[in-house]
Amino acid sequence: MCTRMRGDAELLEAWRQGDRAAGSELFERHYAAVVRFFANKVSGDPADLIQETFEACVKGRDRLNDDAGFVRYLFGVAYNVLRRHYERNRKHDQRFDPGTESTADLSPGPATMMARRDEHRLLLAALRRIPLAHQVVLELFYWEGMTSATIAEVLDTPHGTIRTRLRRARQEVEAELAVLIRDPVRLQQALADIDTLASEIREDQESRDDRPSGSD
């Protein structure tokens, strides 16, 4: 007898009603993707931000009305959690602007996303040096394979704006790589291989995929 696989929205509703097994299944299904989202955007262990993201999903589940929209909803929540994280670290007289401030400015220190090759490390460093809002769209594009239209839905931002951010983010990453890689031959190779390097980083993260044993 086959067991029907429950959709994301059904699992979320069951979790909210007290079904811990449903919460564990939902957490397991999307944990790796949320880890990828935070891994290169904060220094140190992002466990609290990951937990906050899933808890916020439960509290806001009424905004979710179909299975297809859950992943977009999840990443939208994750981005809001990330913004609040950096806003909390600001003094009240300082404004947080993800359009101009980078992860390297906001959270100096090593990220938790591991790099197998030196080229991977350099690309991750370059991503951390561009404005956070641009880093977010480019990493959703690379890590999650989202189209510009889907990213626009995730961030509740006009599609044209996201297309512009993606283009600028790519240009900014190339400029940062030029700062980080002084050897011209190596630089040209890295610039030509950005898409491949990003794909390899994604594959490496999936192969590690240290998932939790469950969720409360």
C-alpha positions as a Markdown table, in Angstrom:
| # | Residue | x | y | z |
|---|---|---|---|---|
| 1 | Met | 0.0 | 0.0 | 0.0 |
| 2 | Cys | 1.4 | 3.4 | -1.1 |
| 3 | Thr | 1.5 | 6.2 | 1.4 |
| 4 | Arg | 0.3 | 9.5 | -0.1 |
| 5 | Met | 3.0 | 12.2 | 0.1 |
| 6 | Arg | 1.5 | 15.3 | 1.7 |
| 7 | Gly | 2.1 | 18.7 | 0.1 |
| 8 | Asp | 3.9 | 21.5 | 1.8 |
| 9 | Ala | 0.7 | 23.5 | 2.6 |
| 10 | Glu | -1.0 | 20.4 | 4.2 |
| 11 | Leu | 2.1 | 19.7 | 6.3 |
| 12 | Leu | 2.3 | 23.3 | 7.5 |
| 13 | Glu | -1.3 | 23.3 | 8.5 |
| 14 | Ala | -1.0 | 20.0 | 10.4 |
| 15 | Trp | 2.1 | 21.3 | 12.2 |
| 16 | Arg | 0.2 | 24.4 | 13.3 |
| 17 | Gln | -2.5 | 22.2 | 14.7 |
| 18 | Gly | 0.0 | 20.3 | 16.8 |
| 19 | Asp | 1.2 | 17.5 | 14.5 |
| 20 | Arg | 4.9 | 17.3 | 15.4 |
| 21 | Ala | 5.5 | 14.6 | 12.8 |
| 22 | Ala | 4.3 | 17.0 | 10.1 |
| 23 | Gly | 6.5 | 19.7 | 11.4 |
| 24 | Ser | 9.5 | 17.4 | 11.3 |
| 25 | Glu | 8.7 | 16.3 | 7.7 |
| 26 | Leu | 8.4 | 19.9 | 6.6 |
| 27 | Phe | 11.6 | 20.9 | 8.3 |
| 28 | Glu | 13.4 | 17.9 | 6.8 |
| 29 | Arg | 12.1 | 18.7 | 3.3 |
| 30 | His | 13.3 | 22.3 | 3.2 |
| 31 | Tyr | 16.0 | 22.5 | 5.8 |
| 32 | Ala | 18.9 | 22.3 | 3.4 |
| 33 | Ala | 17.6 | 25.1 | 1.2 |
| 34 | Val | 17.1 | 27.4 | 4.2 |
| 35 | Val | 20.7 | 26.6 | 5.4 |
| 36 | Arg | 22.0 | 27.5 | 1.9 |
| 37 | Phe | 20.1 | 30.8 | 2.1 |
| 38 | Phe | 21.7 | 31.9 | 5.3 |
| 39 | Ala | 25.1 | 30.2 | 5.0 |
| 40 | Asn | 26.9 | 32.9 | 3.0 |
| 41 | Lys | 25.0 | 35.9 | 4.5 |
| 42 | Val | 25.9 | 35.6 | 8.2 |
| 43 | Ser | 29.0 | 34.7 | 10.2 |
| 44 | Gly | 28.7 | 31.9 | 12.7 |
| 45 | Asp | 26.0 | 29.4 | 13.3 |
| 46 | Pro | 22.7 | 30.4 | 11.6 |
| 47 | Ala | 20.6 | 27.8 | 13.6 |
| 48 | Asp | 18.6 | 30.5 | 15.4 |
| 49 | Leu | 17.7 | 32.3 | 12.1 |
| 50 | Ile | 16.7 | 29.0 | 10.5 |
| 51 | Gln | 14.5 | 28.2 | 13.5 |
| 52 | Glu | 13.0 | 31.7 | 13.5 |
| 53 | Thr | 12.2 | 31.2 | 9.8 |
| 54 | Phe | 10.2 | 28.1 | 10.3 |
| 55 | Glu | 8.4 | 29.5 | 13.3 |
| 56 | Ala | 7.5 | 32.6 | 11.3 |
| 57 | Cys | 6.1 | 30.3 | 8.6 |
| 58 | Val | 3.8 | 28.6 | 11.0 |
| 59 | Lys | 2.5 | 31.9 | 12.5 |
| 60 | Gly | 1.9 | 33.4 | 9.1 |
| 61 | Arg | 0.5 | 30.3 | 7.4 |
| 62 | Asp | -2.8 | 32.1 | 6.5 |
| 63 | Arg | -0.8 | 33.9 | 3.8 |
| 64 | Leu | -0.2 | 30.6 | 2.1 |
| 65 | Asn | -3.0 | 29.2 | 0.0 |
| 66 | Asp | -1.4 | 26.6 | -2.4 |
| 67 | Asp | 1.4 | 24.0 | -2.5 |
| 68 | Ala | 3.2 | 25.7 | -5.4 |
| 69 | Gly | 3.7 | 28.9 | -3.4 |
| 70 | Phe | 5.2 | 27.5 | -0.3 |
| 71 | Val | 8.9 | 27.6 | -1.3 |
| 72 | Arg | 8.5 | 31.2 | -2.5 |
| 73 | Tyr | 6.8 | 32.0 | 0.8 |
| 74 | Leu | 9.5 | 30.3 | 2.7 |
| 75 | Phe | 12.3 | 32.3 | 1.1 |
| 76 | Gly | 10.3 | 35.5 | 1.5 |
| 77 | Val | 10.1 | 34.8 | 5.2 |
| 78 | Ala | 13.8 | 33.9 | 5.4 |
| 79 | Tyr | 14.7 | 37.2 | 3.8 |
| 80 | Asn | 12.6 | 39.1 | 6.3 |
| 81 | Val | 14.3 | 37.2 | 9.1 |
| 82 | Leu | 17.7 | 38.1 | 7.7 |
| 83 | Arg | 16.7 | 41.8 | 7.5 |
| 84 | Arg | 15.4 | 41.8 | 11.1 |
| 85 | His | 18.6 | 40.1 | 12.2 |
| 86 | Tyr | 20.7 | 43.0 | 10.9 |
| 87 | Glu | 18.2 | 45.7 | 12.0 |
| 88 | Arg | 18.4 | 44.4 | 15.6 |
| 89 | Asn | 22.2 | 44.8 | 15.5 |
| 90 | Arg | 21.9 | 48.5 | 14.6 |
| 91 | Lys | 21.7 | 51.4 | 17.0 |
| 92 | His | 18.4 | 53.2 | 16.8 |
| 93 | Asp | 19.9 | 56.2 | 15.1 |
| 94 | Gln | 21.4 | 54.0 | 12.3 |
| 95 | Arg | 19.4 | 52.9 | 9.3 |
| 96 | Phe | 20.0 | 49.5 | 7.7 |
| 97 | Asp | 20.1 | 49.6 | 3.9 |
| 98 | Pro | 20.5 | 46.2 | 2.2 |
| 99 | Gly | 20.7 | 48.1 | -1.1 |
| 100 | Thr | 24.1 | 49.6 | -0.2 |
| 101 | Glu | 25.5 | 47.5 | 2.7 |
| 102 | Ser | 27.2 | 44.2 | 2.1 |
| 103 | Thr | 27.4 | 41.1 | 4.2 |
| 104 | Ala | 31.1 | 41.7 | 4.6 |
| 105 | Asp | 30.2 | 45.1 | 6.2 |
| 106 | Leu | 27.4 | 43.8 | 8.3 |
| 107 | Ser | 28.8 | 40.5 | 9.5 |
| 108 | Pro | 32.6 | 40.4 | 9.2 |
| 109 | Gly | 34.3 | 37.1 | 9.6 |
| 110 | Pro | 34.1 | 33.7 | 7.8 |
| 111 | Ala | 30.7 | 32.5 | 6.5 |
| 112 | Thr | 29.5 | 28.9 | 7.3 |
| 113 | Met | 29.3 | 27.9 | 3.6 |
| 114 | Met | 32.3 | 25.7 | 2.9 |
| 115 | Ala | 34.4 | 25.9 | -0.2 |
| 116 | Arg | 36.1 | 22.9 | -1.7 |
| 117 | Arg | 38.2 | 24.8 | -4.2 |
| 118 | Asp | 40.0 | 28.2 | -3.9 |
| 119 | Glu | 37.9 | 29.5 | -6.8 |
| 120 | His | 34.7 | 28.6 | -4.8 |
| 121 | Arg | 36.1 | 30.5 | -1.8 |
| 122 | Leu | 36.8 | 33.6 | -4.0 |
| 123 | Leu | 33.3 | 33.6 | -5.5 |
| 124 | Leu | 31.7 | 33.3 | -2.1 |
| 125 | Ala | 33.8 | 36.1 | -0.8 |
| 126 | Ala | 32.9 | 38.3 | -3.9 |
| 127 | Leu | 29.2 | 37.6 | -3.2 |
| 128 | Arg | 29.6 | 38.8 | 0.4 |
| 129 | Arg | 31.2 | 42.0 | -0.8 |
| 130 | Ile | 28.3 | 43.2 | -3.0 |
| 131 | Pro | 25.1 | 44.9 | -1.5 |
| 132 | Leu | 23.1 | 42.4 | 0.4 |
| 133 | Ala | 20.0 | 42.9 | -1.7 |
| 134 | His | 22.0 | 42.0 | -4.8 |
| 135 | Gln | 23.7 | 39.1 | -3.1 |
| 136 | Val | 20.2 | 37.7 | -2.2 |
| 137 | Val | 18.9 | 37.8 | -5.7 |
| 138 | Leu | 22.0 | 36.3 | -7.2 |
| 139 | Glu | 22.2 | 33.5 | -4.7 |
| 140 | Leu | 18.5 | 32.6 | -5.2 |
| 141 | Phe | 19.3 | 32.5 | -8.9 |
| 142 | Tyr | 22.3 | 30.3 | -8.5 |
| 143 | Trp | 21.6 | 28.2 | -5.4 |
| 144 | Glu | 17.9 | 27.6 | -6.0 |
| 145 | Gly | 17.6 | 27.9 | -9.8 |
| 146 | Met | 14.9 | 30.6 | -9.5 |
| 147 | Thr | 13.9 | 32.7 | -12.4 |
| 148 | Ser | 13.8 | 36.5 | -12.1 |
| 149 | Ala | 10.0 | 36.3 | -12.1 |
| 150 | Thr | 10.0 | 33.9 | -9.2 |
| 151 | Ile | 12.6 | 36.0 | -7.3 |
| 152 | Ala | 10.3 | 39.0 | -7.8 |
| 153 | Glu | 7.5 | 37.1 | -6.1 |
| 154 | Val | 9.7 | 35.9 | -3.3 |
| 155 | Leu | 10.8 | 39.5 | -2.5 |
| 156 | Asp | 7.5 | 41.1 | -3.4 |
| 157 | Thr | 9.4 | 43.4 | -5.8 |
| 158 | Pro | 8.6 | 44.4 | -9.4 |
| 159 | His | 10.0 | 42.0 | -12.0 |
| 160 | Gly | 11.9 | 44.7 | -13.8 |
| 161 | Thr | 13.6 | 45.8 | -10.6 |
| 162 | Ile | 14.8 | 42.2 | -10.0 |
| 163 | Arg | 16.1 | 41.8 | -13.5 |
| 164 | Thr | 18.1 | 45.0 | -13.0 |
| 165 | Arg | 19.4 | 43.8 | -9.7 |
| 166 | Leu | 20.5 | 40.5 | -11.2 |
| 167 | Arg | 22.4 | 42.3 | -14.0 |
| 168 | Arg | 24.1 | 44.7 | -11.6 |
| 169 | Ala | 24.8 | 41.9 | -9.1 |
| 170 | Arg | 26.6 | 39.9 | -11.7 |
| 171 | Gln | 28.6 | 43.0 | -12.7 |
| 172 | Glu | 29.5 | 43.7 | -9.1 |
| 173 | Val | 30.6 | 40.2 | -8.5 |
| 174 | Glu | 32.9 | 40.4 | -11.5 |
| 175 | Ala | 34.4 | 43.6 | -10.2 |
| 176 | Glu | 35.0 | 42.1 | -6.8 |
| 177 | Leu | 36.6 | 39.1 | -8.3 |
| 178 | Ala | 39.0 | 41.4 | -10.2 |
| 179 | Val | 40.0 | 42.9 | -6.8 |
| 180 | Leu | 40.4 | 39.4 | -5.2 |
| 181 | Ile | 42.3 | 37.8 | -8.1 |
| 182 | Arg | 45.3 | 39.6 | -9.2 |
| 183 | Asp | 46.6 | 37.1 | -11.8 |
| 184 | Pro | 45.0 | 38.2 | -15.1 |
| 185 | Val | 44.9 | 34.7 | -16.6 |
| 186 | Arg | 43.3 | 33.2 | -13.5 |
| 187 | Leu | 40.8 | 36.1 | -13.3 |
| 188 | Gln | 39.7 | 35.6 | -16.9 |
| 189 | Gln | 39.1 | 31.9 | -16.2 |
| 190 | Ala | 37.1 | 32.7 | -13.1 |
| 191 | Leu | 35.0 | 35.3 | -14.9 |
| 192 | Ala | 34.3 | 32.8 | -17.7 |
| 193 | Asp | 33.4 | 30.1 | -15.2 |
| 194 | Ile | 31.1 | 31.9 | -12.8 |
| 195 | Asp | 28.0 | 29.9 | -13.6 |
| 196 | Thr | 30.0 | 26.6 | -13.4 |
| 197 | Leu | 31.6 | 27.6 | -10.1 |
| 198 | Ala | 28.2 | 28.5 | -8.6 |
| 199 | Ser | 26.8 | 25.2 | -9.7 |
| 200 | Glu | 29.7 | 23.3 | -8.1 |
| 201 | Ile | 29.2 | 25.2 | -4.9 |
| 202 | Arg | 25.5 | 24.3 | -4.9 |
| 203 | Glu | 26.4 | 20.6 | -5.5 |
| 204 | Asp | 28.9 | 20.6 | -2.7 |
| 205 | Gln | 26.3 | 22.0 | -0.3 |
| 206 | Glu | 23.8 | 19.3 | -1.3 |
| 207 | Ser | 26.4 | 16.6 | -0.8 |
| 208 | Arg | 27.1 | 17.8 | 2.8 |
| 209 | Asp | 23.4 | 18.3 | 3.6 |
| 210 | Asp | 23.6 | 17.8 | 7.3 |
| 211 | Arg | 19.9 | 17.7 | 8.1 |
| 212 | Pro | 18.4 | 17.8 | 11.6 |
| 213 | Ser | 16.8 | 14.8 | 13.2 |
| 214 | Gly | 13.5 | 16.6 | 13.8 |
| 215 | Ser | 11.7 | 19.7 | 14.7 |
| 216 | Asp | 9.6 | 20.9 | 17.6 |
